[in-house]
Amino acid sequence: MDPIADAAVDAAVSIPKGTGYFAADSDLPFLAPDFEAVSEDDYLPAFRQGMAIQKAEIEAIKANPAPATFENTIVAYEKSGRMLGRVSRVFFALTGSNTTDRLDEINTEVSPLLTAHSDSITLDPALFARVKAVYDNRAAMTMTPEDATLLENTYDSMVQAGALLTETQRERVKAINTELSTLTTEFSQQAKDAMADQPVIFDNRSDLAGLSDADITSAAEFAAELGHEGKYAIALQNTTQQPLLPSMTNRAAREKLFMASYHRADGTTDIDTRLLIARIAELRAEKAALFGKPDWATYAMWDRMAETPETALDFMEQMVPALAATQRREAAMLNAAIAADGGNYEVKPWDWYRYANRIKAEQYELDEDAMMEYFQLDTMLEDGVFYMAEKLYGLTFERRTDLPVYHPDVWTYTVFDRDGSELGLFYFDPFQRPSKRGGAWMSNFVDQSHLWGTKPVIYNVLNIPKAPAGEPQLVSFDWVNTTFHEFGHALHGFFADQRYESLSGTATARDFVEYPSQVHEMWATYPDVLRNYAKHYQTGETIPQAMVDRIEAASKFNQGYDFGEVVEAALLDMKWAALSPEEAAALDTPEKVSAFERNSLEELGLEIDLVPPRYRSTYFNHIFSGPTGYSAGYYSYLWTEMLDRDSRKWFLENGGLTRANGDHYRATVLSRGGTMDYFKMFENFAGRAPDVTPMLEARGLVAGDEAADSAVSDDGPATIGDAGM
């Protein structure tokens, strides 16, 4: 039974047929995209056809003379837009991970069209009347729990879009959404350009003293590619802090690299996103006001686990006093180390990690470079991440080279379930390149759905600096953590067991989706897993247990910065989301935007000059890239870390890495998608409500059980949209 086709026949509505590659499912295994069969010229026509087809499908639902039912209205709505979904998933994967000037141009053109198309559906009074008729009759209907969730989500999302507003208000919402789509796309591209197109140029090799020969060689080669023969270039990476700073002995060079990162897109160079930010904030505040909400945060958090800004703020603010004290205490330690080193200055952000790492190395005898020698990328993935998935969930993996990929550096694997059946397809894209935005993330080329009989096709994207040709691809422990994290997202997608795509896998609340990925970071240092993958790239020697013990002992050190920069970014996000339309409109010059950011951070009571936020507003992609994204939601990384740390405690108290534990977690969390209340989901797993104490213990903010702690969680991402923290 096809409710769309039946409705189209009954209402005599003609649904156009698509043409070109995206008109039908791929004929590759798992319906994986055939990148060799698609050209850049295919995208705009496919987008336009996809929108036209879905519009006709919606017209058929509206014109159906039969009374509205769950099948002919809710399921039909869920089934609409297949071609549009196919082209969107491929196109936006490429604009994030391997974009071109032409793809960026198409993105600029198509984003407002897609927003207007979505609004034409979600704000259609006739469609909403049918949805509401089914919703109002729900008490008399027999539905599965997933059916009931789909109905409720469909109704609530249309109300949230503006279905209950007046016609004048709906038209204004449409105009706001279109402008936001244009502005946030522009912000994303400018933020990317400020990072990718503005590397830091150094004139002399001595500027890079302290870096490895391989890093210096890469910098020289990169400079030559840019037309700066004989000089050295370092590409900026995603966050405010830059990974090469701790190794650089030249303080002036450290400051130059840090300040280039810190001043990205703030008018210091020819890119300035400040007025874009102000306009985005103003439009969001105006939209919230149309719905009778006091601010954007209150409007945006309607479907979150935390539900209200007050809940999220209370959760974060309770950490601030201990965090501020930690920042001051650690700064004093660093100043003492600088003085002992003969320095006649106080610590600045570009010095912080250099001396923090030195203290960590001395106090915990930790050598970051020596650690990297035990983490070779392919071994870490296949003998570490995949080994964890085999022991915990019974999965196995088979590398394949027969499928087209969008870049030669992408690896592909078939994933087999515990019973030997094919579970899905996994793409792994590990390396940094100029065509890729910063961070790390997971998303789907194909979503799992019993309605369509589809299995998941999932990709993980990282930004690991690529080793020079002929040298082993070693990775830092931070990237080890991130790889386990992003594969946690992938497992959430692979274990999806839903009928409907819109509820499948990672289709969960923003402040829940990072939780399953974060908890998988614990296995990176779990003894059984670590012994299997952490082998010296030259000798094959397993990483010494003493080194692992030092990693874990050192995990609480430097939380003034590591934790502080995230808390500051999360609270800064909430400050932007708390503006009224009038307050946002008053930020009408770039200088006022900078002053607002500064004042907002100063109000926190943290040491912001020593510990700047993880992202400044001008390149805060999470909250200003995309009409919503992580706006009023960056706190999610902290909220889900609470769930994560409490879950780690549960795993360790119940035997650790066992199939029984994995099967239990899969059944209660990873397979549930967005089909139930998140507090109930956690309770089904842990047998109780979540507790913040293990998180505070793990961060060293309160005393706790040392044995229950493991390595501090690192970046998360994604594109789930953007899973990278």
Secondary structure, DSSP 8 states (H G I E B T S, - for coil): --HHHHHHHHHT-------SGGGS--SSGGG---GGG--GGGHHHHHHHHHHHHHHHHHHHHH--S---IIIIIIHHHH--HHHHHHHHHHHHHHHHS--HHHHHHHHHHHHHHHHHHHHHHT-HHHHHHHHHHHHTGGG----HHHHHHHHHHHHHHHHHTTTS-HHHHHHHHHHHHHHHHHHHHHHHHHHHHHHS--EEES-GGGGTTS-HHHHHHHHHHHHHTT-TTSEEE---SSSS-TTGGG---HHHHHHHHHHHHTTTBTSSS-B-HHHHHHHHHHHHHHHHHTT-SSHHHHHGGGSSS-SHHHHHHHHHTTHHHHHHHHHHHHHHHHHHHHHTT--S---HHHHHHHHHHHHHHHH---HHHHHTT-BHHHIIIIIIHHHHHHHH--EEEEE-SS--SSTT-EEEEEE-TTS-EEEEEEEEEE--TTS-SS-EEEEEE--BTTTTB--EEEEEEEE----TTS--B--HHHHHHHHHHHHHHHHHHT---SSGGGSTT-S-HHHHHHHHHHGGGGGG-HHHHHHH-B-TTT--B--HHHHHHHHHHTTTTHHHHHHHHHHHHHHHHHHHT--HHHHHT--SHHHHHHHHHHHHHTTTS-TTTS--SS-GGG-HHHHSSSSTTTTTTTHHHHHHHHHHHHHHHHHHTTSS-HHHHHHHIIIIIT-TTSS-HHHHHHHHHSS---SHHHHHHTTSS---GGG---------BTTTB---
